[in-house]
Amino acid sequence: LLAVMGFIVIHAPITVYIGSHFPQATLIIKAWKELFIGLALILLLVQLIQSGKLRAFVRWPLIIVLLIYCALHIFMIGIYPQGVQATLAGLLIDLRYCLDFIAMAALLFLYPHYKMPFIRVGVVGACIVVSFAAIELALPRDTLTYLGYGDATIQPYMTVDKNLDYIRYNSTLRGPNPLGAYALIVLTAVATFFTVNRNRLGRYKRRYVIGAGVLGVLSIVALWVSYSRSAVIGAVAAILVLVAAISHKVSPRNRRIVIACVLVLMAGGLFAVK
């Protein structure tokens, strides 16, 4: 699971490069993460049963919702049969995020000491993605073609309304929209870090605080160069949730100021990506 979390953010250029040289192995190369997650789920299920913790784990409300979501997909197979290949592909695409979340939740439920390794791997991955997104601004827009990007694999870049003045970059992900979605997650995580620790930032080493700030700025850059309207709306929604979560600790006057700023940012972001 650590391997999946670490390599998922850079697997697109690696798999495109390998697939362009070994096309016969393209399917296996693309499915490596699903195979790892499936193996992890089997091992974790065995461990949950052997430790007698399975019942406690599946009682978590979020796990219940995810299991119901997975069961709904299985139920729909009988109502709308699409053939074996299409069904397996659809299940794989729709459920891989849920199954990965369940696997990681089960791992941390059984082995809480793995929390910090996952955080470290996540931070390193975030630094790679948003940093390369910023670097792409200084590179030729077709740089990724040297790795095998193109019409047969992944477009090295996209545009806004076919206007070359507005290039939508991929970074190390599979497209501008995944980049925007990833950038908003990083931005939300950084904003949460500063919000939760706003009164005790001094306990952290200065380089960590500065690094978190730089990561937040780079995530904004990555969000911007993705030109993903859905990601901008998602970022605003995430900030609103964050504001609501801490609103009981903020004075009414400051709360109104924060909400006003969020609304201004939302309006400006929507106007900019229109």
N, C-alpha and C positions, 0 to 999 in steps of 0.2 A: 504493500500500500504506500509506503514511503517512496518506492521507485515510481509508482504511478503518479503520485503527487509531484515528484521532482521532475520527471521527464515529460509529463503531459504538456507543459508549457513550451517545450522545445521539440516535441516529437514531429510537428508538421514539417519543418525544413529537413529534419533527419530522414523521415519516412519518404518524403518526396525525392530526396537525393538518392536514397537506396533503391526506391521503387523505379526511378528512371534508369538505373543501371541493371536492376534485377526485376523486370516487370512480372515474371512468373511468381514472385513471392509477395506481390503487392498486398493481397488480401490478408495474409498472415501478419505482415508488417503493420498494417493498419489496425489489426485486431489485437495487438499485443496487450494493450491496457485492459480490454474486456476479459482476456484470458487470465490475466493476473488477478483482476477483481473476482472473477468466478472461482479461482483457486482459493483466494483469501476467504471468500464467503463459506466455502465448504469447510476449510480448516477451523474457522471461527465458530461455525455451527456445531461442529464436533466438540470444540472446547467449551462452548456455552452449555451443551448437554452434559458433558462430563463433570463440569464444575457445579451443576445444578442451578445455574443463573439464567437459564433461557427464559423462564416464566417472568422473572423480574425485568429482563431486558425488553421483552415484547409488550410489557405493560406501559412503557413510556408513551405518552400521547402522540408525539411526533412519529415514533416508530409505527404505532398503530395506523396513523394516517397514511404513511408510506406503504405499509403492507396492504392496506385497502386499495390504494392506487395501483399497486402491482396486481392484486387479485382482479381488479376491474379490467385490466388489460387481458388477463387470461380468460375472463368471462366473455369479453368481446370477440375473442377468436371464434367461439361457437356461433355468434350471431352474424359476424361478417368474415367468413373464411376467405383467405386471399392466397392460399397455397403455402407450402412449407417454406420456401425461400423468402417470399415477401413477409410472411408472418415472423420468421426468425429475425429478419433484418429490422422490421418495425419494432419488435420487442427490444432488440438490442439498442436501437437508437433512443427509444422512449424511456427505457428503464435503467440505462447504465448509470445515470446521475443518482437516481434513487438508491440503486444497489451499492454504489460506491459510498454514498452517505451512510447507509446501513452498516456496511462493512467497517468503515472508520469509526462509527459510533460504537459498534460491538468491540472493536479493538481497544478503544480508550476506556470502555466500560470494564473490560477484563484487565487491561494493563494501563492504568492512568499515567504511569511514568513515561509513556511515549508521547505525552502532550508536547513537551518542549522540542523533541526532534521534528515533529510535524510543523510546529510554528517556525522553526529555523528553516526547514525546507521550503515552506510557503513564502517566507520573506525573501529567500534567495531567488526563488522562481519569479516573484513579483518584481524584484530588481532587474532581472534579465529582460522580462517582457516590456516593462514601461521604459527602461533605458534604451532598448533597441528601437522602440517606437520613436523616441526622441532623436536617436542617431539617424533614423531613416530620413529625417528632414534634410540632412546634409548629404545624403547619398543619392546617386541617380535612381530615378523611380523604378527602373527595371533591374535593379541589382539582384533581386532574388531569382531572376531567370538563370543565373549561373549555377544555381542549385537544382535546376530542373523544373522550376515553376513555369507555367504556361497554360495553354488551352486544354491540354490533356490532363493536367493535375490541378494546381491551384493558381489562380491569377495572381501575379506578383503585386498587383495593386488594383484598386477600382477608382472610379471618379464619381463626383456628384453631377448628375445629369450630363455625363460625357464631357465635362468641362475639365481640361487638364490643369487649370489653375486651382482646382480643388481635388487633390489626390487623397484617396482614402487608403491608409496604410494597414498592413496586416501585422506588423511586428513578427514574432515567431509563432503566431497562431494561424488559424486556417482562413481568416478573413477579417474585414473591418468590424463587422458586428460582434464576433467573438472577442476581438480586442476591446471594443467599447464595453462589453459586458464584464470582462475581466478587470478593466481599468476602474469601473465603478465599484467593484468589490474591494479593490486595493484602496481606493479613495475612502470608502466607507470604513474600512478597517483602520486606516490612519486617523480619520476623524474621530472614531470611537476611542482610539488609544489616547488622543490628546484630551478628549472630553472626560473620559473616566479618570484620567490621571492629572487633570488640570491643576490640582492643588498640591500635587506631590511629584512633579516632574523632576525636582531636585534629587530624588532618590536614584534616578537613572543616570548613567554616565552620559556626559555631554554629547559624545559622538553618537550615542543611540538616539537622543532627542533630535539632533541635527539630521541624522540619517533618516529618521521617520518623517521629518519635514520635507527633505529632498524627495523622498519616495512619494509623498503626497503631491508635490508639485509635478513630478514626472507622470504621475497617474492622471493628473488633469490634462497634461500635454497629450498623453496617449488617448484619453477620452476625446479630446478635441480633434486629433488627426484621424480618428476613426470615422468622424462625421456620422455617428450612429445616433439618430434621434431617439430610438427606444432606450439606448444606454443613458442618454442625457435625462430622459424622463425617469428612468430607474434610479439614477443618482439623486435626483431631486426627491423622489419618493423615499429613498434610503435616509437622506438627511432629515426629512420630515419625521420619519420614524424615530431617528436619533433624538431630535428635538423633543418629540412627545415623551420619549423614555426618560429624559432628564428634566422635563418641564417642572416637576414637583420640587426640584432643587433650585430653580431659577426664579428670581423675583418677577412679578407680573410685568413691570416696565421692561426689564431685559428680555423677557419672553416675547413681548410684542416686537422688540427690535430684531430679535433673531428670526421670528416668523416673517417680518417685513423683508429682511435680507434674503431669506430663502425664496420668497415670492419674486423678488427682483431678479435673483439669479435664475429662477425658473423661466421667467418671462424673457430675460436676455438670452438664455440658452436656446429656448424654442425659436426665438427670432433669428438667432445666428445660424441655426441648422435648417431653417425653413427652405 
